[in-house]
Amino acid sequence: MNASPSLPPPQGPKGELQMQFPETMVITEGDNEITFAKADESRRAREGHGLYRTLANNMMVGVSTGFEKKLKLVGVGYKAAMEGSKAINLSLGYAHPVIVEIPEGIQVKCDSNTEITVSGYDKVEVGNFAAILRSKRKPEPYKGKGVRYADEVVILKEGKRK
């Protein structure tokens, strides 16, 4: 068993991730497991215990299987198309097309005109890029038009009454 405040960078078929853990965490490597413990009972150690365990777990899952977010475009004339492998072109009802550059380490696939899949090995990067795409036209509450996550439920408001 080896106890240290740092974790060897996990490597897998999807890539490699690195993270520096604080001194309040003691990381112990066993046979086929990694254990996180608090170095002391300070407030910062208690706050970060579950957080850093989850971040390490996300790193392990990311390099082995990866993460993906699915987005749906809802609205008449809303569509998405790839521009090579470096950008995605969104038609969201504006007078101009919205072109978004794809960051390094993220794969984007347009399954159909109205479905986008964002995937990668870093959960934070995948979630941030999906949020950037969604922010280009958030779902509005009256007709539900916009870019939404595939599992997102938009509660529609009632319109004006006569």
DOSEKOL-75184 format. One record per residue (C-alpha): x, y, z; residue number from 1; residue in three letters. Coordinates in Angstrom, 2 decimals. Layout:
BEGIN
    east   north      up   k   r
       X       Y       Z NUM ALA
...
***
This chain:
BEGIN
    east   north      up   k   r
    0.00    0.00    0.00   1 MET
    1.22    3.44   -0.91   2 ASN
   -0.17    6.56    0.83   3 ALA
    0.38    9.98   -0.73   4 SER
   -1.43   13.27   -1.37   5 PRO
   -1.23   12.78   -5.14   6 SER
   -2.81   10.34   -7.54   7 LEU
   -0.94    8.85  -10.49   8 PRO
   -2.52   10.18  -13.69   9 PRO
   -5.14    7.69  -14.91  10 PRO
   -4.60    6.51  -18.48  11 GLN
   -7.06    4.67  -20.66  12 GLY
   -8.23    4.18  -24.21  13 PRO
   -9.88    7.63  -24.28  14 LYS
   -6.90    9.65  -23.00  15 GLY
   -5.08   10.78  -19.87  16 GLU
   -6.14   13.21  -17.13  17 LEU
   -4.15   14.84  -14.35  18 GLN
   -5.18   16.62  -11.17  19 MET
   -3.32   17.89   -8.13  20 GLN
   -5.05   17.05   -4.87  21 PHE
   -4.66   19.21   -1.72  22 PRO
   -2.63   18.18    1.32  23 GLU
   -5.86   17.60    3.28  24 THR
   -6.43   14.36    1.30  25 MET
   -4.51   11.14    1.90  26 VAL
   -4.76    8.83   -1.09  27 ILE
   -4.00    5.16   -0.50  28 THR
   -3.51    2.72   -3.36  29 GLU
   -4.46   -0.89   -2.67  30 GLY
   -4.56   -3.99   -4.84  31 ASP
   -7.35   -2.94   -7.16  32 ASN
   -8.71    0.16   -5.42  33 GLU
   -7.86    3.69   -4.40  34 ILE
   -9.01    4.98   -1.01  35 THR
   -9.45    8.63   -0.05  36 PHE
   -9.14    9.68    3.58  37 ALA
   -8.99   13.00    5.41  38 LYS
   -5.56   13.99    6.71  39 ALA
   -7.21   15.73    9.68  40 ASP
  -10.65   16.76   10.87  41 GLU
  -10.40   20.39    9.74  42 SER
  -13.32   22.03    8.01  43 ARG
  -11.53   22.13    4.63  44 ARG
  -10.70   18.43    4.84  45 ALA
  -14.31   17.52    5.61  46 ARG
  -15.60   19.78    2.80  47 GLU
  -13.26   18.34    0.19  48 GLY
  -13.43   14.65    1.12  49 HIS
  -16.41   13.68   -1.04  50 GLY
  -15.61   16.25   -3.72  51 LEU
  -12.12   14.95   -4.45  52 TYR
  -13.25   11.33   -4.30  53 ARG
  -15.91   12.09   -6.91  54 THR
  -13.49   14.06   -9.10  55 LEU
  -11.06   11.12   -9.06  56 ALA
  -13.89    8.72   -9.89  57 ASN
  -14.91   10.94  -12.83  58 ASN
  -11.31   10.87  -14.06  59 MET
  -11.23    7.05  -13.94  60 MET
  -14.60    6.66  -15.67  61 VAL
  -13.71    9.32  -18.25  62 GLY
  -10.48    7.75  -19.47  63 VAL
  -12.05    4.28  -19.63  64 SER
  -15.58    4.83  -21.01  65 THR
  -15.98    8.60  -21.48  66 GLY
  -18.96   10.89  -21.00  67 PHE
  -21.62   12.18  -23.35  68 GLU
  -24.41   14.74  -23.33  69 LYS
  -27.25   14.74  -25.83  70 LYS
  -28.90   17.98  -26.94  71 LEU
  -32.14   18.47  -28.87  72 LYS
  -33.11   21.47  -31.01  73 LEU
  -36.83   22.20  -30.76  74 VAL
  -38.39   24.77  -33.07  75 GLY
  -39.36   25.31  -36.68  76 VAL
  -36.25   25.73  -38.83  77 GLY
  -33.82   24.99  -35.99  78 TYR
  -31.03   22.72  -37.20  79 LYS
  -27.40   21.82  -36.59  80 ALA
  -24.68   20.83  -39.04  81 ALA
  -20.99   20.08  -38.69  82 MET
  -18.49   22.37  -40.42  83 GLU
  -15.58   19.98  -40.79  84 GLY
  -14.41   18.58  -37.46  85 SER
  -13.54   21.92  -35.83  86 LYS
  -16.88   23.77  -35.69  87 ALA
  -20.63   23.28  -35.51  88 ILE
  -23.10   25.50  -37.38  89 ASN
  -26.41   26.15  -35.59  90 LEU
  -29.45   27.71  -37.26  91 SER
  -31.48   28.95  -34.30  92 LEU
  -33.88   31.48  -35.78  93 GLY
  -31.45   34.38  -35.75  94 TYR
  -30.69   36.42  -38.87  95 ALA
  -27.21   34.87  -38.91  96 HIS
  -25.90   31.34  -38.38  97 PRO
  -24.31   30.63  -35.01  98 VAL
  -20.90   28.98  -35.50  99 ILE
  -19.26   27.48  -32.41 100 VAL
  -15.66   26.25  -32.38 101 GLU
  -15.20   22.78  -30.86 102 ILE
  -12.48   22.68  -28.16 103 PRO
   -9.66   20.14  -28.10 104 GLU
  -10.59   16.79  -26.52 105 GLY
  -14.31   17.10  -27.31 106 ILE
  -16.11   15.20  -30.07 107 GLN
  -19.40   16.51  -31.44 108 VAL
  -21.69   14.48  -33.65 109 LYS
  -24.92   15.58  -35.32 110 CYS
  -27.11   12.47  -35.24 111 ASP
  -29.82   14.29  -37.20 112 SER
  -30.67   17.92  -38.00 113 ASN
  -32.10   18.41  -34.53 114 THR
  -29.96   16.13  -32.35 115 GLU
  -26.40   16.81  -31.16 116 ILE
  -24.17   14.48  -29.13 117 THR
  -21.21   15.98  -27.23 118 VAL
  -18.72   13.41  -25.94 119 SER
  -15.26   13.30  -24.43 120 GLY
  -13.19   11.96  -21.56 121 TYR
  -13.31   15.03  -19.28 122 ASP
  -16.73   15.36  -17.63 123 LYS
  -16.27   19.06  -16.87 124 VAL
  -15.31   19.94  -20.45 125 GLU
  -18.20   17.92  -21.93 126 VAL
  -20.69   19.58  -19.58 127 GLY
  -19.31   23.07  -20.19 128 ASN
  -19.41   22.74  -23.98 129 PHE
  -22.95   21.34  -23.86 130 ALA
  -23.94   24.31  -21.67 131 ALA
  -22.32   26.73  -24.17 132 ILE
  -24.36   25.21  -27.01 133 LEU
  -27.53   25.39  -24.91 134 ARG
  -26.85   29.02  -23.99 135 SER
  -27.02   30.06  -27.66 136 LYS
  -30.84   29.72  -27.47 137 ARG
  -32.20   28.47  -24.15 138 LYS
  -35.65   26.87  -24.16 139 PRO
  -38.29   29.55  -23.73 140 GLU
  -41.22   28.87  -21.40 141 PRO
  -44.16   29.66  -23.71 142 TYR
  -43.60   27.45  -26.77 143 LYS
  -40.60   25.45  -25.54 144 GLY
  -38.45   26.42  -28.53 145 LYS
  -34.69   26.36  -28.13 146 GLY
  -31.74   24.08  -27.44 147 VAL
  -32.36   21.67  -24.56 148 ARG
  -30.76   18.60  -23.07 149 TYR
  -32.38   15.39  -24.34 150 ALA
  -33.64   14.48  -20.85 151 ASP
  -34.66   18.04  -19.92 152 GLU
  -38.32   18.75  -19.24 153 VAL
  -39.44   22.29  -20.04 154 VAL
  -42.57   23.31  -18.16 155 ILE
  -44.68   25.50  -20.42 156 LEU
  -46.43   28.56  -19.06 157 LYS
  -49.92   29.56  -19.98 158 GLU
  -50.15   32.46  -22.43 159 GLY
  -52.28   35.57  -22.14 160 LYS
  -55.91   35.17  -21.24 161 ARG
  -58.65   37.02  -23.03 162 LYS
***
